[in-house]
Amino acid sequence: MSTILKILVLPLSLLIMCMGIVTILGGHITPGGGFQGGAMIASGIIFCVIVYGLKDNPLDLSHNFMSAIESIGALLYILLGLAGLVFAGSFLYNIGVDLSNIVPANIQCIFNYPDITYAGIIPYLNIAVGLKVAIGLSVIVITFMQFKPHNKIENE
């Protein structure tokens, strides 16, 4: 790739990833959320991988690191769902904003604070989904870039 691309891609990728983080964190009060923000973060990672290649990529994302981040996202989602199941009787019940008064007060106060824009466990779910989507989409492109073309065997 050209030198101009290599100079501009890293700052632009970081900017795109920061916008993805803002989209994830504000997803409970604005359009967007975990999936959209995760796709934005993945696009920043993919942008760097395509321009720099897998070996010279400044975002040194190892397999173990990406696997750990994706696992953290999955575990967070499952644990939040199980918290709703344990304390309210239904998976992914929003225990922070308990409209049915099912959750005990001492558990509800963990996820609740007095703010008009608060959405209970929804921001935490957005973070979990954002982690899964960002790493999942990035891994797909990285895997495709690792394939090497096969040489055609000519019949004699």
Phi and psi restraints in degrees (value plus and minus 20) as a CYANA .aco file:
   2 SER   PHI     -94.7   -54.7
   2 SER   PSI     140.7   180.7
   3 THR   PHI     -85.7   -45.7
   3 THR   PSI     -56.1   -16.1
   4 ILE   PHI     -82.1   -42.1
   4 ILE   PSI     -63.2   -23.2
   5 LEU   PHI     -82.6   -42.6
   5 LEU   PSI     -63.7   -23.7
   6 LYS   PHI     -85.4   -45.4
   6 LYS   PSI     -49.7    -9.7
   7 ILE   PHI     -95.3   -55.3
   7 ILE   PSI     -59.6   -19.6
   8 LEU   PHI    -107.0   -67.0
   8 LEU   PSI     -44.0    -4.0
   9 VAL   PHI     -88.1   -48.1
   9 VAL   PSI     -64.1   -24.1
  10 LEU   PHI     -82.4   -42.4
  10 LEU   PSI     -68.8   -28.8
  11 PRO   PHI     -83.0   -43.0
  11 PRO   PSI     -58.9   -18.9
  12 LEU   PHI     -86.1   -46.1
  12 LEU   PSI     -59.1   -19.1
  13 SER   PHI     -83.4   -43.4
  13 SER   PSI     -63.2   -23.2
  14 LEU   PHI     -84.1   -44.1
  14 LEU   PSI     -58.2   -18.2
  15 LEU   PHI     -84.7   -44.7
  15 LEU   PSI     -63.9   -23.9
  16 ILE   PHI     -83.0   -43.0
  16 ILE   PSI     -61.3   -21.3
  17 MET   PHI     -86.8   -46.8
  17 MET   PSI     -57.3   -17.3
  18 CYS   PHI     -84.8   -44.8
  18 CYS   PSI     -59.0   -19.0
  19 MET   PHI     -85.8   -45.8
  19 MET   PSI     -53.6   -13.6
  20 GLY   PHI     -85.4   -45.4
  20 GLY   PSI     -60.0   -20.0
  21 ILE   PHI     -84.9   -44.9
  21 ILE   PSI     -61.6   -21.6
  22 VAL   PHI     -82.9   -42.9
  22 VAL   PSI     -59.5   -19.5
  23 THR   PHI     -84.4   -44.4
  23 THR   PSI     -60.4   -20.4
  24 ILE   PHI     -85.3   -45.3
  24 ILE   PSI     -66.9   -26.9
  25 LEU   PHI     -91.1   -51.1
  25 LEU   PSI     -45.5    -5.5
  26 GLY   PHI    -122.9   -82.9
  26 GLY   PSI      -8.0    32.0
  27 GLY   PHI     -87.4   -47.4
  27 GLY   PSI     -39.5     0.5
  28 HIS   PHI    -104.9   -64.9
  28 HIS   PSI     -31.3     8.7
  29 ILE   PHI    -143.2  -103.2
  29 ILE   PSI     -28.6    11.4
  30 THR   PHI    -150.9  -110.9
  30 THR   PSI     144.1   184.1
  31 PRO   PHI     -82.4   -42.4
  31 PRO   PSI     118.2   158.2
  32 GLY   PHI      98.4   138.4
  32 GLY   PSI    -189.2  -149.2
  33 GLY   PHI     135.5   175.5
  33 GLY   PSI    -166.6  -126.6
  34 GLY   PHI     -83.0   -43.0
  34 GLY   PSI     -68.1   -28.1
  35 PHE   PHI     -87.3   -47.3
  35 PHE   PSI     -66.9   -26.9
  36 GLN   PHI     -84.7   -44.7
  36 GLN   PSI     -64.5   -24.5
  37 GLY   PHI     -85.7   -45.7
  37 GLY   PSI     -59.1   -19.1
  38 GLY   PHI     -83.5   -43.5
  38 GLY   PSI     -58.9   -18.9
  39 ALA   PHI     -86.1   -46.1
  39 ALA   PSI     -55.0   -15.0
  40 MET   PHI     -87.9   -47.9
  40 MET   PSI     -62.2   -22.2
  41 ILE   PHI     -83.5   -43.5
  41 ILE   PSI     -62.8   -22.8
  42 ALA   PHI     -83.0   -43.0
  42 ALA   PSI     -56.8   -16.8
  43 SER   PHI     -86.1   -46.1
  43 SER   PSI     -54.6   -14.6
  44 GLY   PHI     -85.4   -45.4
  44 GLY   PSI     -61.9   -21.9
  45 ILE   PHI     -85.8   -45.8
  45 ILE   PSI     -64.4   -24.4
  46 ILE   PHI     -84.0   -44.0
  46 ILE   PSI     -58.3   -18.3
  47 PHE   PHI     -77.1   -37.1
  47 PHE   PSI     -66.2   -26.2
  48 CYS   PHI     -86.9   -46.9
  48 CYS   PSI     -61.9   -21.9
  49 VAL   PHI     -84.1   -44.1
  49 VAL   PSI     -59.7   -19.7
  50 ILE   PHI     -89.5   -49.5
  50 ILE   PSI     -61.8   -21.8
  51 VAL   PHI     -97.3   -57.3
  51 VAL   PSI     -65.7   -25.7
  52 TYR   PHI    -107.8   -67.8
  52 TYR   PSI     -41.6    -1.6
  53 GLY   PHI      67.4   107.4
  53 GLY   PSI     156.4   196.4
  54 LEU   PHI     -97.3   -57.3
  54 LEU   PSI     -53.1   -13.1
  55 LYS   PHI    -103.9   -63.9
  55 LYS   PSI     -53.8   -13.8
  56 ASP   PHI    -120.7   -80.7
  56 ASP   PSI      -5.8    34.2
  57 ASN   PHI     -87.8   -47.8
  57 ASN   PSI     106.4   146.4
  58 PRO   PHI     -90.1   -50.1
  58 PRO   PSI     -42.7    -2.7
  59 LEU   PHI    -107.8   -67.8
  59 LEU   PSI      68.4   108.4
  60 ASP   PHI     -97.9   -57.9
  60 ASP   PSI      69.0   109.0
  61 LEU   PHI    -121.9   -81.9
  61 LEU   PSI      84.4   124.4
  62 SER   PHI     -98.2   -58.2
  62 SER   PSI     144.4   184.4
  63 HIS   PHI     -81.9   -41.9
  63 HIS   PSI     -61.9   -21.9
  64 ASN   PHI     -84.7   -44.7
  64 ASN   PSI     -59.9   -19.9
  65 PHE   PHI     -84.4   -44.4
  65 PHE   PSI     -66.7   -26.7
  66 MET   PHI     -86.8   -46.8
  66 MET   PSI     -57.4   -17.4
  67 SER   PHI     -85.2   -45.2
  67 SER   PSI     -60.4   -20.4
  68 ALA   PHI     -86.5   -46.5
  68 ALA   PSI     -62.5   -22.5
  69 ILE   PHI     -84.3   -44.3
  69 ILE   PSI     -63.1   -23.1
  70 GLU   PHI     -86.3   -46.3
  70 GLU   PSI     -57.0   -17.0
  71 SER   PHI     -87.2   -47.2
  71 SER   PSI     -58.3   -18.3
  72 ILE   PHI     -82.3   -42.3
  72 ILE   PSI     -62.4   -22.4
  73 GLY   PHI     -81.7   -41.7
  73 GLY   PSI     -64.1   -24.1
  74 ALA   PHI     -86.1   -46.1
  74 ALA   PSI     -63.7   -23.7
  75 LEU   PHI     -84.6   -44.6
  75 LEU   PSI     -60.0   -20.0
  76 LEU   PHI     -81.5   -41.5
  76 LEU   PSI     -63.8   -23.8
  77 TYR   PHI     -83.1   -43.1
  77 TYR   PSI     -65.7   -25.7
  78 ILE   PHI     -86.1   -46.1
  78 ILE   PSI     -62.4   -22.4
  79 LEU   PHI     -85.3   -45.3
  79 LEU   PSI     -58.8   -18.8
  80 LEU   PHI     -86.0   -46.0
  80 LEU   PSI     -58.2   -18.2
  81 GLY   PHI     -85.7   -45.7
  81 GLY   PSI     -61.7   -21.7
  82 LEU   PHI     -88.8   -48.8
  82 LEU   PSI     -51.3   -11.3
  83 ALA   PHI     -82.5   -42.5
  83 ALA   PSI     -61.2   -21.2
  84 GLY   PHI     -85.4   -45.4
  84 GLY   PSI     -57.1   -17.1
  85 LEU   PHI     -87.3   -47.3
  85 LEU   PSI     -62.0   -22.0
  86 VAL   PHI     -90.8   -50.8
  86 VAL   PSI     -65.7   -25.7
  87 PHE   PHI    -112.2   -72.2
  87 PHE   PSI     -38.9     1.1
  88 ALA   PHI    -149.2  -109.2
  88 ALA   PSI     -31.4     8.6
  89 GLY   PHI      71.6   111.6
  89 GLY   PSI     -15.1    24.9
  90 SER   PHI    -163.0  -123.0
  90 SER   PSI     119.9   159.9
  91 PHE   PHI     -84.8   -44.8
  91 PHE   PSI     115.8   155.8
  92 LEU   PHI      42.0    82.0
  92 LEU   PSI       6.6    46.6
  93 TYR   PHI     -86.5   -46.5
  93 TYR   PSI     115.1   155.1
  94 ASN   PHI     -95.8   -55.8
  94 ASN   PSI      69.4   109.4
  95 ILE   PHI     -95.0   -55.0
  95 ILE   PSI     -34.5     5.5
  96 GLY   PHI     -96.9   -56.9
  96 GLY   PSI     -57.2   -17.2
  97 VAL   PHI    -133.9   -93.9
  97 VAL   PSI      64.3   104.3
  98 ASP   PHI    -108.0   -68.0
  98 ASP   PSI      71.9   111.9
  99 LEU   PHI     -95.6   -55.6
  99 LEU   PSI     -44.2    -4.2
 100 SER   PHI    -115.4   -75.4
 100 SER   PSI     -19.2    20.8
 101 ASN   PHI      34.3    74.3
 101 ASN   PSI      28.4    68.4
 102 ILE   PHI    -117.2   -77.2
 102 ILE   PSI     -58.0   -18.0
 103 VAL   PHI     -98.6   -58.6
 103 VAL   PSI     116.9   156.9
 104 PRO   PHI     -80.3   -40.3
 104 PRO   PSI     128.1   168.1
 105 ALA   PHI     -81.1   -41.1
 105 ALA   PSI     -57.2   -17.2
 106 ASN   PHI     -89.6   -49.6
 106 ASN   PSI     -45.7    -5.7
 107 ILE   PHI    -102.8   -62.8
 107 ILE   PSI     -59.6   -19.6
 108 GLN   PHI     -83.5   -43.5
 108 GLN   PSI     -53.7   -13.7
 109 CYS   PHI     -88.9   -48.9
 109 CYS   PSI     -37.6     2.4
 110 ILE   PHI     -86.9   -46.9
 110 ILE   PSI     -60.8   -20.8
 111 PHE   PHI    -122.2   -82.2
 111 PHE   PSI     -10.7    29.3
 112 ASN   PHI    -142.1  -102.1
 112 ASN   PSI     121.6   161.6
 113 TYR   PHI    -168.5  -128.5
 113 TYR   PSI     132.9   172.9
 114 PRO   PHI     -95.3   -55.3
 114 PRO   PSI      71.6   111.6
 115 ASP   PHI    -166.5  -126.5
 115 ASP   PSI     118.2   158.2
 116 ILE   PHI     -87.3   -47.3
 116 ILE   PSI     -46.3    -6.3
 117 THR   PHI    -117.4   -77.4
 117 THR   PSI      -8.3    31.7
 118 TYR   PHI     -97.4   -57.4
 118 TYR   PSI     121.5   161.5
 119 ALA   PHI    -146.5  -106.5
 119 ALA   PSI       3.0    43.0
 120 GLY   PHI      51.9    91.9
 120 GLY   PSI    -144.5  -104.5
 121 ILE   PHI    -111.1   -71.1
 121 ILE   PSI     -20.0    20.0
 122 ILE   PHI     -80.0   -40.0
 122 ILE   PSI     -63.6   -23.6
 123 PRO   PHI     -80.9   -40.9
 123 PRO   PSI     -55.9   -15.9
 124 TYR   PHI     -88.0   -48.0
 124 TYR   PSI     -57.3   -17.3
 125 LEU   PHI     -85.9   -45.9
 125 LEU   PSI     -58.2   -18.2
 126 ASN   PHI     -81.2   -41.2
 126 ASN   PSI     -60.3   -20.3
 127 ILE   PHI     -84.1   -44.1
 127 ILE   PSI     -64.8   -24.8
 128 ALA   PHI     -81.6   -41.6
 128 ALA   PSI     -66.4   -26.4
 129 VAL   PHI     -86.2   -46.2
 129 VAL   PSI     -59.4   -19.4
 130 GLY   PHI     -81.3   -41.3
 130 GLY   PSI     -60.9   -20.9
 131 LEU   PHI     -83.6   -43.6
 131 LEU   PSI     -65.8   -25.8
 132 LYS   PHI     -82.2   -42.2
 132 LYS   PSI     -66.2   -26.2
 133 VAL   PHI     -88.8   -48.8
 133 VAL   PSI     -63.1   -23.1
 134 ALA   PHI     -80.0   -40.0
 134 ALA   PSI     -67.8   -27.8
 135 ILE   PHI     -93.6   -53.6
 135 ILE   PSI     -59.6   -19.6
 136 GLY   PHI     -81.1   -41.1
 136 GLY   PSI     -67.7   -27.7
 137 LEU   PHI     -87.2   -47.2
 137 LEU   PSI     -57.8   -17.8
 138 SER   PHI     -85.2   -45.2
 138 SER   PSI     -61.4   -21.4
 139 VAL   PHI     -85.2   -45.2
 139 VAL   PSI     -55.7   -15.7
 140 ILE   PHI     -80.1   -40.1
 140 ILE   PSI     -68.3   -28.3
 141 VAL   PHI     -88.4   -48.4
 141 VAL   PSI     -61.0   -21.0
 142 ILE   PHI     -82.7   -42.7
 142 ILE   PSI     -59.6   -19.6
 143 THR   PHI     -84.4   -44.4
 143 THR   PSI     -62.5   -22.5
 144 PHE   PHI     -83.9   -43.9
 144 PHE   PSI     -54.4   -14.4
 145 MET   PHI     -94.1   -54.1
 145 MET   PSI     -37.7     2.3
 146 GLN   PHI    -101.8   -61.8
 146 GLN   PSI     -36.5     3.5
 147 PHE   PHI     -89.1   -49.1
 147 PHE   PSI     121.2   161.2
 148 LYS   PHI    -130.0   -90.0
 148 LYS   PSI     119.9   159.9
 149 PRO   PHI     -89.1   -49.1
 149 PRO   PSI     122.3   162.3
 150 HIS   PHI    -104.8   -64.8
 150 HIS   PSI     123.1   163.1
 151 ASN   PHI     -97.0   -57.0
 151 ASN   PSI     118.8   158.8
 152 LYS   PHI     -95.5   -55.5
 152 LYS   PSI     114.7   154.7
 153 ILE   PHI    -114.0   -74.0
 153 ILE   PSI     101.2   141.2
 154 GLU   PHI    -107.9   -67.9
 154 GLU   PSI     117.4   157.4
 155 ASN   PHI     -96.2   -56.2
 155 ASN   PSI     117.4   157.4
